[in-house]
């Protein structure tokens, strides 16, 4: 059985997620060569959407893909069991951590 740890659920919402009803106010400027711009504009026309909406949607899809790849940890069944066992085990600081804690308590 695979368990997936989704870091978004641990750390809150995705920063770029638009709140319903909130108008877009931030700008993103981009320089393209004319051929690239024409290609993107043609694709937007084929989809029947404005160029800015097409670019925004494509960039957000790519951002979502990158964030999913970077912020999601997939564990094998064995790794999942080891991870859960480690979480359930009582915390036992090692000698180095005990010394560091002792120094902090002295200050």
Secondary structure, 3 states (H helix, E strand, C coil): CCEEEEHHHHHCCCCCCCCCCCCCCCCCCCCCCHHHHHHHHHHHHHHCCCHHHHHHHHHHHHHHHHHHHHHEEEECHHHHHHHHHHHHCCCCCCHHHHHHHHHHHHC
